[in-house]
Amino acid sequence: MEAAESAEAVEAAESVEFTEPATGTGPAAGPLAGVRVIDMATVVMGPYAAQILGDLGADVIKIESPNDTVRVGKLHRTPGMTPLNLNVNRNKRSVTLNLKDGGERARALELIGTADILITNMRIGALRRLGMDYDSLAAANPRLVHVHAQGFRPDSDRSRLAAYDETVQAASGLLDLAQRAGDVGAPVVLPSIIADKVAALTIVYAALAALVHQRETGRGQRVEVPMVDTLLAFNLVEHLQGRIFEPPMGPTGFPLSMNKGHRARPTKDGLAMIIPYSPQNFRDLFAAAGRPDLADDPRVNGEFIDAQRDGEALAELLETVTPRLTTEEWTEVCTKHSIPVGPVLRLDDAADDPYVREGRLLDVADHPSEGAYRVVGIPLTFSATPASVRRHAPLPGQHTEEVLAELDRGEVRR
């Protein structure tokens, strides 16, 4: 029964047909048409960044070994074609080259010589031994934007430490924030590889900034993206707080985010993220729930809500009344009174969520080797140069002969 329902859901879903790769530089080809990116990175951070550049129209060539861990996992129809691989390696051509082999390394160097941007997360020492560090490559291709990412700064005492998302969350202060906000002895790692993905987004904007410089001057440059530094800066935007001053005026930690009452509320038929920020928000909520007497509480009649002092107590009070209305009814109330509200999406239900369907964020496509699968949509639009998904994630080495033949014919687009 479940299999039949699943098949019907796939048939009913919006389908997406991939277009042929754009060969020109016009608007239909995307804002980065004519830019060549070499993805020589593993796992998620670098490949996700390269995938975004590919969505924006760049010609992305992935130089990979058969042992990339992103291709390892229990869920697959074809070996190497895991869910994570399907997500981060679309809009790319895959070339398999053994960089330890002199001849194949020479071919890789030729290919890098045609690139505008190189993305890699290999250790600096390994890059130097391969002749693929910035100084070595810039001599042959001075236009190259060489983006190197690793866990810690390469010139630091921690540069040799292996970096995983969990260790970066710890070293960037994110676990400290989780421990303090949850008031727990052993904080749980955020259930998202946020360090990898924030670093990936940083790689994208850094590479694009360097590309602007390259277009103006004809010169590339070295770009370093340390994951810990990136996530620490990301965390401190709001959480530096009182420590921004010298001497300090208070501790770190953004009060609203650290508020222990900052959670989804039970409704008559489920959960909703209802976040009253102002005293008026609380009073309107209490009135809508049929408890106008609670609006006399002095904690919701001042100039502002003291989240540090009263956040948890007010959350508990609020949760005595939210079960009186359904999620839809609360959405109407909150919309009327400009109170922040949002449904709690269960990821297993995402494909059937009206908002997701209308935005075509999980359409179904037909992969040549994998069959029907969900494609994560591009979450932005361009009025003149639309981004697009043009290529399915490739099999390992699927385009080796094609790309090397282009290289031999000198077919390099600038």
C-alpha positions as a Python dict, from the first residue, in 0.01 Angstrom:
ca = {
    (1, 'M'): (0, 0, 0),
    (2, 'E'): (276, 246, 93),
    (3, 'A'): (466, 173, -228),
    (4, 'A'): (154, 233, -437),
    (5, 'E'): (81, 559, -257),
    (6, 'S'): (441, 668, -308),
    (7, 'A'): (423, 594, -681),
    (8, 'E'): (98, 789, -711),
    (9, 'A'): (255, 1083, -526),
    (10, 'V'): (548, 1085, -768),
    (11, 'E'): (316, 1076, -1069),
    (12, 'A'): (105, 1359, -927),
    (13, 'A'): (404, 1578, -845),
    (14, 'E'): (533, 1846, -1076),
    (15, 'S'): (802, 1703, -1302),
    (16, 'V'): (1111, 1888, -1414),
    (17, 'E'): (1281, 1833, -1746),
    (18, 'F'): (1647, 1920, -1767),
    (19, 'T'): (1751, 2143, -2054),
    (20, 'E'): (2055, 2086, -2269),
    (21, 'P'): (2361, 2264, -2128),
    (22, 'A'): (2371, 2622, -2249),
    (23, 'T'): (2659, 2688, -2486),
    (24, 'G'): (2630, 3065, -2521),
    (25, 'T'): (2664, 3356, -2285),
    (26, 'G'): (2318, 3505, -2321),
    (27, 'P'): (2059, 3551, -2046),
    (28, 'A'): (1921, 3197, -2087),
    (29, 'A'): (2260, 3052, -1999),
    (30, 'G'): (2260, 3201, -1648),
    (31, 'P'): (2454, 3486, -1487),
    (32, 'L'): (2779, 3286, -1476),
    (33, 'A'): (2769, 3156, -1834),
    (34, 'G'): (3122, 3149, -1974),
    (35, 'V'): (3284, 3092, -1633),
    (36, 'R'): (3469, 2764, -1583),
    (37, 'V'): (3497, 2615, -1234),
    (38, 'I'): (3712, 2316, -1139),
    (39, 'D'): (3572, 2135, -835),
    (40, 'M'): (3860, 1947, -676),
    (41, 'A'): (3695, 1918, -335),
    (42, 'T'): (3547, 1630, -140),
    (43, 'V'): (3248, 1567, 86),
    (44, 'V'): (3002, 1864, 107),
    (45, 'M'): (3156, 2208, 165),
    (46, 'G'): (3345, 2259, -163),
    (47, 'P'): (3114, 2050, -382),
    (48, 'Y'): (2805, 2236, -254),
    (49, 'A'): (2971, 2569, -335),
    (50, 'A'): (3061, 2445, -684),
    (51, 'Q'): (2705, 2316, -734),
    (52, 'I'): (2565, 2662, -657),
    (53, 'L'): (2802, 2817, -911),
    (54, 'G'): (2684, 2553, -1157),
    (55, 'D'): (2320, 2641, -1089),
    (56, 'L'): (2414, 3000, -1176),
    (57, 'G'): (2539, 2892, -1516),
    (58, 'A'): (2909, 2811, -1469),
    (59, 'D'): (3066, 2516, -1651),
    (60, 'V'): (3169, 2304, -1351),
    (61, 'I'): (3410, 2016, -1400),
    (62, 'K'): (3457, 1787, -1102),
    (63, 'I'): (3795, 1616, -1076),
    (64, 'E'): (3733, 1326, -843),
    (65, 'S'): (3877, 1003, -721),
    (66, 'P'): (3651, 696, -698),
    (67, 'N'): (3674, 712, -317),
    (68, 'D'): (3496, 1038, -238),
    (69, 'T'): (3296, 976, 80),
    (70, 'V'): (2998, 1169, -58),
    (71, 'R'): (2943, 870, -286),
    (72, 'V'): (2941, 622, 4),
    (73, 'G'): (2615, 529, 176),
    (74, 'K'): (2348, 264, 216),
    (75, 'L'): (2081, 445, 14),
    (76, 'H'): (2145, 416, -358),
    (77, 'R'): (2018, 243, -671),
    (78, 'T'): (2357, 254, -841),
    (79, 'P'): (2684, 237, -643),
    (80, 'G'): (2813, 588, -579),
    (81, 'M'): (2484, 761, -654),
    (82, 'T'): (2381, 842, -297),
    (83, 'P'): (2126, 1108, -196),
    (84, 'L'): (2403, 1344, -84),
    (85, 'N'): (2586, 1301, -413),
    (86, 'L'): (2268, 1369, -611),
    (87, 'N'): (2221, 1691, -414),
    (88, 'V'): (2570, 1844, -431),
    (89, 'N'): (2702, 1729, -767),
    (90, 'R'): (2432, 1833, -1013),
    (91, 'N'): (2522, 2073, -1295),
    (92, 'K'): (2871, 1922, -1312),
    (93, 'R'): (3074, 1701, -1540),
    (94, 'S'): (3275, 1430, -1367),
    (95, 'V'): (3634, 1353, -1464),
    (96, 'T'): (3816, 1073, -1282),
    (97, 'L'): (4191, 1129, -1259),
    (98, 'N'): (4442, 972, -1021),
    (99, 'L'): (4650, 1268, -903),
    (100, 'K'): (4922, 1035, -774),
    (101, 'D'): (4988, 919, -1130),
    (102, 'G'): (5222, 1155, -1313),
    (103, 'G'): (5045, 1139, -1646),
    (104, 'E'): (4697, 1184, -1504),
    (105, 'R'): (4816, 1464, -1277),
    (106, 'A'): (4955, 1641, -1585),
    (107, 'R'): (4612, 1617, -1747),
    (108, 'A'): (4453, 1761, -1435),
    (109, 'L'): (4699, 2051, -1444),
    (110, 'E'): (4611, 2115, -1809),
    (111, 'L'): (4244, 2122, -1716),
    (112, 'I'): (4303, 2361, -1425),
    (113, 'G'): (4489, 2582, -1669),
    (114, 'T'): (4161, 2645, -1851),
    (115, 'A'): (3971, 2745, -1536),
    (116, 'D'): (3857, 3074, -1390),
    (117, 'I'): (3801, 2928, -1042),
    (118, 'L'): (3947, 2627, -861),
    (119, 'I'): (3780, 2503, -541),
    (120, 'T'): (3971, 2258, -322),
    (121, 'N'): (3985, 2142, 39),
    (122, 'M'): (4306, 1942, 13),
    (123, 'R'): (4572, 2010, 274),
    (124, 'I'): (4826, 2275, 177),
    (125, 'G'): (5113, 2027, 199),
    (126, 'A'): (4941, 1787, -38),
    (127, 'L'): (4866, 2067, -283),
    (128, 'R'): (5230, 2172, -285),
    (129, 'R'): (5348, 1816, -348),
    (130, 'L'): (5109, 1793, -642),
    (131, 'G'): (5208, 2134, -778),
    (132, 'M'): (4851, 2253, -726),
    (133, 'D'): (4903, 2523, -465),
    (134, 'Y'): (4826, 2879, -570),
    (135, 'D'): (5183, 2988, -637),
    (136, 'S'): (5251, 2691, -864),
    (137, 'L'): (4926, 2722, -1058),
    (138, 'A'): (4928, 3102, -1091),
    (139, 'A'): (5257, 3087, -1279),
    (140, 'A'): (5081, 2903, -1563),
    (141, 'N'): (4737, 3062, -1521),
    (142, 'P'): (4762, 3409, -1364),
    (143, 'R'): (4386, 3457, -1403),
    (144, 'L'): (4307, 3169, -1168),
    (145, 'V'): (4097, 3233, -857),
    (146, 'H'): (4231, 2964, -622),
    (147, 'V'): (3979, 2902, -341),
    (148, 'H'): (4116, 2684, -64),
    (149, 'A'): (3903, 2577, 232),
    (150, 'Q'): (3988, 2371, 538),
    (151, 'G'): (3889, 2348, 902),
    (152, 'F'): (4140, 2584, 1062),
    (153, 'R'): (4361, 2857, 916),
    (154, 'P'): (4655, 2696, 737),
    (155, 'D'): (4904, 2922, 920),
    (156, 'S'): (4767, 2834, 1267),
    (157, 'D'): (4882, 2579, 1524),
    (158, 'R'): (4559, 2386, 1458),
    (159, 'S'): (4605, 2361, 1083),
    (160, 'R'): (4676, 1987, 1095),
    (161, 'L'): (4363, 1900, 1289),
    (162, 'A'): (4106, 1707, 1089),
    (163, 'A'): (3789, 1913, 1069),
    (164, 'Y'): (3440, 1769, 1073),
    (165, 'D'): (3118, 1962, 1110),
    (166, 'E'): (3085, 1855, 1475),
    (167, 'T'): (3436, 1970, 1568),
    (168, 'V'): (3386, 2300, 1387),
    (169, 'Q'): (3057, 2358, 1571),
    (170, 'A'): (3252, 2304, 1893),
    (171, 'A'): (3551, 2523, 1803),
    (172, 'S'): (3330, 2809, 1678),
    (173, 'G'): (3129, 2844, 2000),
    (174, 'L'): (2808, 2695, 1864),
    (175, 'L'): (2803, 2410, 2116),
    (176, 'D'): (2859, 2658, 2397),
    (177, 'L'): (2553, 2853, 2282),
    (178, 'A'): (2348, 2533, 2263),
    (179, 'Q'): (2457, 2431, 2612),
    (180, 'R'): (2372, 2766, 2765),
    (181, 'A'): (2041, 2805, 2584),
    (182, 'G'): (1931, 2453, 2672),
    (183, 'D'): (2082, 2459, 3021),
    (184, 'V'): (2217, 2106, 2970),
    (185, 'G'): (2536, 1936, 3075),
    (186, 'A'): (2615, 1782, 2736),
    (187, 'P'): (2494, 1995, 2443),
    (188, 'V'): (2369, 1819, 2131),
    (189, 'V'): (2529, 1905, 1798),
    (190, 'L'): (2292, 2100, 1574),
    (191, 'P'): (2128, 1838, 1347),
    (192, 'S'): (2251, 2004, 1030),
    (193, 'I'): (2599, 2020, 877),
    (194, 'I'): (2577, 2393, 920),
    (195, 'A'): (2953, 2452, 927),
    (196, 'D'): (2997, 2289, 587),
    (197, 'K'): (2704, 2476, 435),
    (198, 'V'): (2787, 2819, 581),
    (199, 'A'): (3145, 2774, 459),
    (200, 'A'): (3011, 2674, 118),
    (201, 'L'): (2807, 2992, 91),
    (202, 'T'): (3114, 3189, 197),
    (203, 'I'): (3316, 3017, -75),
    (204, 'V'): (3054, 3124, -329),
    (205, 'Y'): (3053, 3494, -243),
    (206, 'A'): (3431, 3502, -200),
    (207, 'A'): (3484, 3337, -538),
    (208, 'L'): (3241, 3577, -706),
    (209, 'A'): (3414, 3880, -549),
    (210, 'A'): (3751, 3754, -672),
    (211, 'L'): (3597, 3689, -1014),
    (212, 'V'): (3490, 4054, -1037),
    (213, 'H'): (3851, 4153, -961),
    (214, 'Q'): (3974, 3907, -1223),
    (215, 'R'): (3744, 4055, -1486),
    (216, 'E'): (3864, 4407, -1408),
    (217, 'T'): (4238, 4335, -1383),
    (218, 'G'): (4300, 4005, -1561),
    (219, 'R'): (4456, 3870, -1241),
    (220, 'G'): (4341, 3595, -1009),
    (221, 'Q'): (4428, 3551, -644),
    (222, 'R'): (4441, 3311, -352),
    (223, 'V'): (4129, 3293, -134),
    (224, 'E'): (4136, 3111, 202),
    (225, 'V'): (3810, 3006, 370),
    (226, 'P'): (3875, 2851, 715),
    (227, 'M'): (3559, 2683, 842),
    (228, 'V'): (3609, 2769, 1210),
    (229, 'D'): (3675, 3136, 1141),
    (230, 'T'): (3375, 3150, 909),
    (231, 'L'): (3133, 2993, 1156),
    (232, 'L'): (3270, 3193, 1449),
    (233, 'A'): (3212, 3519, 1259),
    (234, 'F'): (2865, 3390, 1165),
    (235, 'N'): (2781, 3315, 1530),
    (236, 'L'): (2911, 3646, 1663),
    (237, 'V'): (2687, 3865, 1445),
    (238, 'E'): (2423, 3860, 1719),
    (239, 'H'): (2590, 3669, 2000),
    (240, 'L'): (2891, 3896, 2071),
    (241, 'Q'): (2653, 4126, 2259),
    (242, 'G'): (2806, 4283, 2572),
    (243, 'R'): (3154, 4157, 2486),
    (244, 'I'): (3167, 4392, 2190),
    (245, 'F'): (3264, 4667, 2433),
    (246, 'E'): (3591, 4707, 2622),
    (247, 'P'): (3562, 4673, 2909),
    (248, 'P'): (3270, 4431, 2861),
    (249, 'M'): (2920, 4555, 2941),
    (250, 'G'): (2779, 4205, 2970),
    (251, 'P'): (2818, 3844, 2857),
    (252, 'T'): (2794, 3697, 2509),
    (253, 'G'): (2462, 3557, 2394),
    (254, 'F'): (2170, 3723, 2212),
    (255, 'P'): (1886, 3729, 2469),
    (256, 'L'): (1605, 3640, 2229),
    (257, 'S'): (1793, 3344, 2084),
    (258, 'M'): (1907, 3227, 2428),
    (259, 'N'): (1554, 3249, 2569),
    (260, 'K'): (1459, 2902, 2694),
    (261, 'G'): (1098, 2974, 2601),
    (262, 'H'): (1190, 3014, 2234),
    (263, 'R'): (1009, 2704, 2110),
    (264, 'A'): (711, 2577, 1912),
    (265, 'R'): (375, 2595, 2089),
    (266, 'P'): (112, 2320, 2115),
    (267, 'T'): (-209, 2402, 1928),
    (268, 'K'): (-544, 2225, 1920),
    (269, 'D'): (-430, 2009, 1629),
    (270, 'G'): (-49, 2015, 1633),
    (271, 'L'): (237, 2260, 1670),
    (272, 'A'): (305, 2615, 1552),
    (273, 'M'): (597, 2851, 1597),
    (274, 'I'): (417, 3142, 1760),
    (275, 'I'): (663, 3407, 1876),
    (276, 'P'): (511, 3716, 2040),
    (277, 'Y'): (786, 3974, 2071),
    (278, 'S'): (612, 4284, 2205),
    (279, 'P'): (383, 4337, 2505),
    (280, 'Q'): (98, 4409, 2263),
    (281, 'N'): (161, 4078, 2089),
    (282, 'F'): (107, 3893, 2418),
    (283, 'R'): (-207, 4088, 2502),
    (284, 'D'): (-358, 4024, 2159),
    (285, 'L'): (-281, 3652, 2189),
    (286, 'F'): (-440, 3625, 2532),
    (287, 'A'): (-752, 3806, 2408),
    (288, 'A'): (-781, 3579, 2103),
    (289, 'A'): (-759, 3274, 2330),
    (290, 'G'): (-1046, 3398, 2541),
    (291, 'R'): (-826, 3490, 2836),
    (292, 'P'): (-823, 3873, 2839),
    (293, 'D'): (-758, 3856, 3215),
    (294, 'L'): (-402, 3744, 3141),
    (295, 'A'): (-342, 4071, 2954),
    (296, 'D'): (-327, 4244, 3293),
    (297, 'D'): (-2, 4064, 3377),
    (298, 'P'): (256, 4339, 3450),
    (299, 'R'): (521, 4146, 3253),
    (300, 'V'): (329, 4218, 2930),
    (301, 'N'): (249, 4580, 3007),
    (302, 'G'): (593, 4740, 3007),
    (303, 'E'): (784, 4903, 2723),
    (304, 'F'): (935, 4571, 2616),
    (305, 'I'): (945, 4202, 2706),
    (306, 'D'): (1242, 4114, 2927),
    (307, 'A'): (1330, 3784, 2759),
    (308, 'Q'): (1620, 3709, 2991),
    (309, 'R'): (1412, 3754, 3306),
    (310, 'D'): (1063, 3649, 3199),
    (311, 'G'): (1105, 3449, 2877),
    (312, 'E'): (1062, 3100, 3023),
    (313, 'A'): (774, 3196, 3255),
    (314, 'L'): (585, 3376, 2979),
    (315, 'A'): (637, 3080, 2746),
    (316, 'E'): (479, 2849, 3001),
    (317, 'L'): (189, 3092, 3046),
    (318, 'L'): (144, 3121, 2670),
    (319, 'E'): (136, 2744, 2631),
    (320, 'T'): (-163, 2719, 2866),
    (321, 'V'): (-375, 2902, 2607),
    (322, 'T'): (-236, 2804, 2265),
    (323, 'P'): (-410, 2461, 2270),
    (324, 'R'): (-744, 2645, 2254),
    (325, 'L'): (-714, 2716, 1880),
    (326, 'T'): (-599, 2516, 1579),
    (327, 'T'): (-279, 2598, 1392),
    (328, 'E'): (-483, 2751, 1110),
    (329, 'E'): (-685, 2964, 1353),
    (330, 'W'): (-368, 3086, 1522),
    (331, 'T'): (-222, 3170, 1182),
    (332, 'E'): (-523, 3393, 1111),
    (333, 'V'): (-500, 3558, 1453),
    (334, 'C'): (-127, 3621, 1426),
    (335, 'T'): (-155, 3751, 1072),
    (336, 'K'): (-426, 3996, 1180),
    (337, 'H'): (-214, 4129, 1468),
    (338, 'S'): (130, 4111, 1296),
    (339, 'I'): (259, 3844, 1533),
    (340, 'P'): (536, 3617, 1396),
    (341, 'V'): (390, 3272, 1322),
    (342, 'G'): (479, 2974, 1110),
    (343, 'P'): (371, 2613, 1074),
    (344, 'V'): (611, 2341, 1190),
    (345, 'L'): (711, 2150, 877),
    (346, 'R'): (794, 1783, 916),
    (347, 'L'): (1055, 1707, 651),
    (348, 'D'): (889, 1376, 565),
    (349, 'D'): (585, 1580, 459),
    (350, 'A'): (777, 1850, 272),
    (351, 'A'): (700, 1723, -79),
    (352, 'D'): (327, 1752, -11),
    (353, 'D'): (341, 2093, 157),
    (354, 'P'): (152, 2349, -56),
    (355, 'Y'): (422, 2613, -15),
    (356, 'V'): (694, 2370, -124),
    (357, 'R'): (490, 2247, -421),
    (358, 'E'): (403, 2598, -539),
    (359, 'G'): (768, 2699, -524),
    (360, 'R'): (871, 2381, -708),
    (361, 'L'): (1127, 2314, -437),
    (362, 'L'): (1102, 1934, -458),
    (363, 'D'): (1002, 1848, -814),
    (364, 'V'): (1051, 1501, -959),
    (365, 'A'): (1302, 1438, -1235),
    (366, 'D'): (1405, 1128, -1427),
    (367, 'H'): (1775, 1050, -1383),
    (368, 'P'): (1927, 846, -1668),
    (369, 'S'): (2065, 584, -1428),
    (370, 'E'): (1867, 640, -1108),
    (371, 'G'): (1514, 683, -1238),
    (372, 'A'): (1265, 910, -1062),
    (373, 'Y'): (1409, 1127, -786),
    (374, 'R'): (1341, 1455, -609),
    (375, 'V'): (1540, 1760, -717),
    (376, 'V'): (1600, 2030, -457),
    (377, 'G'): (1488, 2350, -627),
    (378, 'I'): (1693, 2666, -670),
    (379, 'P'): (1577, 2900, -390),
    (380, 'L'): (1618, 3229, -577),
    (381, 'T'): (1514, 3395, -901),
    (382, 'F'): (1675, 3630, -1151),
    (383, 'S'): (1454, 3840, -1376),
    (384, 'A'): (1707, 3858, -1660),
    (385, 'T'): (1952, 3568, -1617),
    (386, 'P'): (1769, 3277, -1455),
    (387, 'A'): (1957, 3003, -1276),
    (388, 'S'): (1874, 2649, -1385),
    (389, 'V'): (1932, 2280, -1325),
    (390, 'R'): (2073, 2155, -1654),
    (391, 'R'): (2261, 1838, -1565),
    (392, 'H'): (2184, 1548, -1336),
    (393, 'A'): (2458, 1450, -1090),
    (394, 'P'): (2698, 1239, -1296),
    (395, 'L'): (2826, 889, -1246),
    (396, 'P'): (3191, 877, -1133),
    (397, 'G'): (3409, 966, -1431),
    (398, 'Q'): (3111, 989, -1665),
    (399, 'H'): (3258, 1279, -1864),
    (400, 'T'): (3630, 1194, -1853),
    (401, 'E'): (3664, 1118, -2224),
    (402, 'E'): (3439, 1408, -2327),
    (403, 'V'): (3626, 1670, -2123),
    (404, 'L'): (3975, 1548, -2211),
    (405, 'A'): (3881, 1542, -2579),
    (406, 'E'): (3766, 1906, -2548),
    (407, 'L'): (4097, 1985, -2381),
    (408, 'D'): (4292, 1829, -2668),
    (409, 'R'): (4088, 2026, -2920),
    (410, 'G'): (4146, 2348, -2729),
    (411, 'E'): (3778, 2409, -2669),
    (412, 'V'): (3805, 2649, -2377),
    (413, 'R'): (3535, 2909, -2324),
    (414, 'R'): (3635, 3236, -2157),
}
